[in-house]
């Protein structure tokens, strides 16, 4: 078995390889890689495991260079990017493939003079191999949440309603009674509406928005109806909400919701999600991915997702370190400095930085010298 960096001449083979596994999703794709390259301006380095000169496993990674504090390696950067390792399901020695990819990931970080590297597990993944084969210095976690779509049902609407919590069912029905019309299209005006409404929603809660250039890039890299849709909610001829979903293989990504504040009581977002779920189920998609959530600090978002009948699975950030002197320098910085130096990348858990909650944190600090 050989582990190599993915080259352009193998990209078609890589795309075909991803479709062999029902577990591959948007975050594993090369289109998503292209989006991340544009967002982060960092270097992609996708590891592939080869047997008989054919791809049998893959681990996407990105390198962020930083002369001041040291380079970092992530699999992957950006919000909720947890592609994990994908392995050809017909391969018998799956543990060996993972072990080899783990090792080369570590060597890649060392060769590129990284101060830390972050490997992120997948939701519902058996992470025993991570603990067994991949030494780490810090550990962080998120709640991954997925709703199983009733593919093959001849009564999709009823089956979806059965999955939901009673409060969510009532809110969807309330939206239906409010004469809200849901449509979708790739029209430029819809992209601009989504971008503007998202910006206003995020600014209202002092969070950084994705700009219009981001949504234009989505439409440039991905193909409408093949990879993504933008749903629009209208009432009395007025746009009152929007939802961007992306999809690949078996999984739909709940990516960007946006709602006009003055129309929240009409529950447009609940109807947008419901109609999108119906469409995706008809198209044969099996899973609706809500993305990562931190229940302790995002309780409202967590309960909203939970009431859509989602299953929950913790996924983990395994952070290794390679230079104690540079690591101590990073740990002496505050959160804002690290965000500025490493935009979109995970370096160390924020609670371990200067001013972090060192006494009552969810984060675990490990001394590898003491681990067996």
C-alpha positions in Angstrom: 0.0 0.0 0.0 1.3 3.5 -0.9 0.1 6.8 0.4 0.5 9.7 -2.0 -0.7 13.2 -2.6 -3.6 13.4 -5.0 -2.5 14.7 -8.4 -4.5 16.3 -11.2 -4.3 13.2 -13.4 -6.1 11.2 -10.7 -8.9 13.6 -10.0 -11.5 11.8 -12.2 -10.5 8.5 -10.4 -11.0 10.2 -7.1 -14.4 11.5 -8.0 -15.4 7.9 -9.0 -13.9 6.5 -5.8 -16.1 8.7 -3.6 -19.3 7.3 -5.2 -18.3 3.8 -4.1 -19.1 4.7 -0.5 -22.5 5.7 0.8 -20.7 7.6 3.6 -18.9 10.1 1.3 -20.5 13.5 1.3 -20.0 17.1 0.0 -17.0 17.7 2.3 -15.0 15.0 0.6 -15.5 16.4 -2.9 -13.0 18.3 -5.1 -15.6 21.0 -5.7 -15.7 21.6 -2.0 -11.9 21.6 -2.1 -12.0 24.3 -4.7 -14.4 26.4 -2.6 -12.1 26.0 0.5 -9.0 27.0 -1.6 -10.9 30.2 -2.6 -12.1 30.9 1.0 -8.9 30.2 2.9 -6.2 31.0 0.2 -4.4 28.0 1.7 -2.8 24.9 0.2 -4.8 21.7 -0.3 -2.9 18.4 0.2 -5.3 15.5 -0.4 -3.8 12.1 0.7 -4.8 9.0 -1.2 -4.1 5.4 -0.3 -3.2 3.2 -3.3 -3.3 -0.5 -3.8 -2.5 -2.0 -7.2 -2.3 1.6 -8.4 -5.9 2.2 -7.5 -7.4 4.6 -4.9 -8.7 2.7 -1.9 -8.7 5.4 0.7 -8.5 9.2 1.0 -7.9 11.9 3.6 -8.4 15.6 2.6 -6.1 18.1 4.3 -5.2 21.8 4.1 -2.0 23.5 5.1 -2.0 27.1 6.5 1.4 28.7 6.5 2.3 31.2 9.2 5.8 32.5 9.8 5.0 34.2 13.1 3.7 31.2 15.1 4.2 28.2 12.8 2.2 26.4 10.2 -0.9 24.3 10.9 -2.5 21.3 9.1 -6.3 20.7 9.2 -8.6 18.0 7.9 -10.4 20.2 7.1 -10.6 24.0 7.8 -13.8 26.1 7.6 -17.0 25.7 9.7 -18.0 22.1 10.4 -15.7 20.6 7.8 -15.3 17.0 8.9 -14.8 14.8 5.8 -12.8 12.2 7.8 -11.2 9.2 6.0 -13.2 7.5 3.2 -12.3 3.9 2.4 -13.4 1.7 -0.5 -16.1 -0.5 1.2 -14.9 -3.6 -0.7 -11.5 -3.4 1.0 -10.9 -5.9 3.8 -7.9 -4.2 5.6 -9.7 -1.0 6.4 -7.9 -0.5 9.8 -4.6 -0.8 8.0 -5.6 1.9 5.5 -6.7 4.2 8.3 -3.5 3.6 10.2 -1.3 4.4 7.2 -3.2 7.6 6.5 -3.0 8.6 10.1 0.8 8.1 10.0 1.3 10.0 6.8 -0.9 12.9 8.1 1.5 13.2 11.0 4.5 13.1 8.8 3.0 15.7 6.5 2.6 18.0 9.5 6.2 17.4 10.6 7.6 17.9 7.1 5.8 21.2 6.8 7.0 22.4 10.1 3.6 22.6 11.7 3.0 23.7 15.2 -0.3 21.7 15.4 -2.4 19.5 13.2 -6.1 18.8 13.6 -7.8 15.6 12.5 -11.6 15.6 12.7 -13.6 12.4 13.0 -16.9 11.9 11.2 -20.3 11.7 13.0 -21.3 8.1 13.8 -17.8 6.9 13.1 -16.2 4.3 15.3 -13.3 6.4 16.6 -11.4 3.6 18.3 -8.7 3.8 15.7 -8.3 7.5 16.4 -7.5 6.8 20.0 -5.5 3.7 19.1 -3.4 5.0 16.3 -3.4 8.8 16.4 -1.6 10.4 19.4 -3.0 13.8 20.3 -2.4 16.6 22.7 -5.8 18.3 22.9 -9.3 17.1 22.3 -12.4 19.1 21.4 -15.9 18.0 20.3 -19.1 18.9 18.5 -22.5 17.4 18.2 -23.2 16.1 14.7 -26.9 15.9 13.8 -28.6 14.1 11.0 -32.2 13.5 10.0 -32.9 10.3 8.1 -35.1 11.0 5.1 -37.9 8.5 4.2 -36.5 7.5 0.8 -38.8 5.1 -1.0 -41.9 6.3 0.8 -45.2 6.7 -1.1 -46.4 9.2 1.6 -43.3 11.4 2.1 -45.1 14.3 3.7 -46.8 12.1 6.3 -43.6 10.2 7.1 -41.6 13.4 7.5 -44.2 14.8 9.9 -44.1 11.6 11.9 -40.3 12.0 12.4 -40.6 15.6 13.7 -41.3 16.7 17.3 -44.9 17.8 17.9 -43.8 21.5 18.2 -42.0 21.4 14.9 -45.0 19.7 13.2 -47.3 22.5 14.6 -44.9 25.2 13.3 -44.8 23.7 9.8 -48.6 23.5 9.7 -48.8 27.1 11.0 -46.6 28.2 8.1 -48.8 26.3 5.6 -51.8 28.2 6.8 -50.0 31.5 6.4 -50.2 31.3 2.5 -46.4 31.2 2.1 -45.2 30.1 -1.3 -41.9 28.1 -1.6 -40.0 28.1 -4.9 -36.4 27.5 -5.9 -34.2 28.8 -8.7 -30.7 29.9 -9.6 -31.7 33.4 -10.6 -29.1 36.0 -9.7 -31.8 38.0 -7.9 -32.3 35.0 -5.5 -28.6 34.7 -4.8 -28.4 38.4 -4.0 -31.5 38.2 -1.8 -30.0 35.3 0.2 -26.7 37.0 0.6 -28.3 40.3 1.7 -30.7 38.6 4.2 -28.0 36.4 5.6 -25.8 39.4 6.1 -28.5 41.3 8.0 -29.3 38.2 10.1 -25.7 37.6 11.1 -25.0 41.3 11.8 -28.0 41.3 14.2 -26.2 38.7 16.4 -22.7 40.2 15.9 -21.5 37.2 13.9 -19.4 37.5 10.7 -21.5 36.9 7.5 -20.6 35.2 4.3 -20.5 37.9 1.6 -22.1 38.1 -1.8 -18.9 36.9 -3.3 -19.2 33.7 -1.4 -22.6 32.9 -2.7 -21.5 33.9 -6.3 -18.6 31.4 -5.8 -21.0 28.7 -4.9 -22.9 29.3 -8.1 -19.6 29.3 -10.0 -18.1 26.1 -8.6 -21.3 24.0 -8.1 -24.0 23.2 -10.6 -27.6 24.2 -9.8 -30.0 21.3 -9.3 -27.0 18.9 -9.6 -25.2 20.1 -6.5 -27.3 22.8 -4.8 -30.6 24.7 -4.6 -31.7 28.1 -3.2 -35.2 28.0 -1.9 -37.2 31.2 -1.5 -40.2 31.8 0.8 -42.7 34.5 -0.4 -45.8 35.9 1.2 -48.1 38.4 -0.6 -45.4 38.7 -3.3 -42.7 39.6 -0.9 -39.5 37.5 -0.3 -39.4 36.7 3.4 -36.9 33.8 3.7 -34.3 31.8 1.9 -32.4 28.5 2.3 -29.3 27.2 0.6 -28.8 23.5 0.5 -25.9 21.6 -1.1 -25.9 17.8 -1.7 -23.7 15.0 -2.9 -24.1 11.2 -3.1 -26.6 10.4 -0.3 -26.4 13.5 1.9 -28.0 17.0 1.9 -26.2 19.8 3.7 -28.3 22.4 5.6 -26.0 25.2 4.7 -27.4 28.8 4.9 -30.9 29.7 6.3 -32.1 33.3 6.4 -35.4 34.9 7.5 -36.8 38.4 7.5 -37.1 39.4 11.1 -40.5 41.1 10.7 -41.9 37.8 9.2 -40.5 35.3 11.8 -43.9 34.7 13.3 -45.2 33.3 10.0 -42.6 30.5 10.4 -41.1 30.7 6.8 -37.9 28.8 7.8 -39.8 25.8 9.0 -41.7 25.6 5.7 -38.5 26.1 3.7 -36.9 23.2 5.5 -40.0 21.0 5.1 -40.3 21.6 1.4 -36.6 21.1 0.8 -36.7 17.8 2.8 -39.7 16.7 0.7 -37.8 17.5 -2.6 -34.6 15.9 -1.4 -36.4 12.7 -0.4 -38.0 12.5 -3.8 -34.6 12.9 -5.4 -33.3 9.9 -3.4 -31.2 11.5 -0.8 -31.0 9.6 2.5 -29.6 12.0 5.1 -30.1 15.6 6.0 -26.9 16.9 7.6 -27.5 19.8 10.1 -23.8 20.3 10.7 -22.0 20.7 13.9 -23.3 22.2 17.1 -22.0 22.9 20.6 -25.0 22.2 22.9 -23.5 24.1 25.8 -23.2 27.4 24.0 -25.8 26.9 21.2 -28.7 25.6 23.1 -31.4 27.2 21.0 -29.9 26.0 17.7 -29.3 22.6 19.2 -32.9 22.1 20.2 -34.2 23.5 16.9 -32.2 20.9 15.0 -33.1 18.1 17.5 -36.9 18.7 16.9 -36.5 17.8 13.3 -36.1 14.1 14.3 -32.3 14.3 14.1 -30.0 11.6 15.4 -27.0 12.9 17.3 -23.4 11.7 17.4 -20.4 13.4 18.9 -17.5 14.0 16.6 -14.0 14.9 17.8 -11.2 17.3 17.0 -7.9 15.5 17.6 -5.1 18.1 17.9 -1.5 17.1 17.9 1.5 19.4 18.5 5.1 19.3 17.1 7.0 22.2 18.6 6.6 22.9 22.3 8.3 26.3 22.1 5.9 27.6 19.4 2.9 25.9 21.1 3.6 27.8 24.3 3.7 31.0 22.3 0.4 30.2 20.7 -1.2 29.3 24.1 -0.1 32.7 25.4 -2.2 34.5 22.8 -5.9 35.4 23.0 -8.7 34.1 20.8 -8.8 37.2 18.6 -5.1 37.0 17.7 -5.4 33.3 16.7 -8.5 34.0 14.5 -6.6 36.9 12.8 -3.4 34.8 12.3 -5.2 31.6 11.2 -8.6 32.6 9.7 -10.9 29.6 9.1 -8.3 27.1 10.6 -8.4 25.2 13.9 -5.2 25.6 15.9 -5.9 24.7 19.5 -9.2 24.8 21.5 -10.0 28.5 22.4 -10.4 27.6 26.1 -6.7 26.7 26.2 -5.6 30.2 25.1 -4.9 33.2 27.2 -8.2 34.3 28.9 -9.8 30.9 28.2 -11.8 29.0 30.8 -9.0 26.7 31.9 -10.8 25.5 35.1 -14.2 24.5 33.8 -13.7 23.6 30.2 -15.0 20.8 28.0 -11.6 20.6 26.4 -9.2 17.9 27.6 -5.5 18.5 27.7 -3.4 15.4 27.3 0.2 14.8 28.2 1.4 12.2 25.6 4.3 11.3 27.8 1.8 9.9 30.4 -0.4 8.1 28.0 0.0 4.4 27.5 
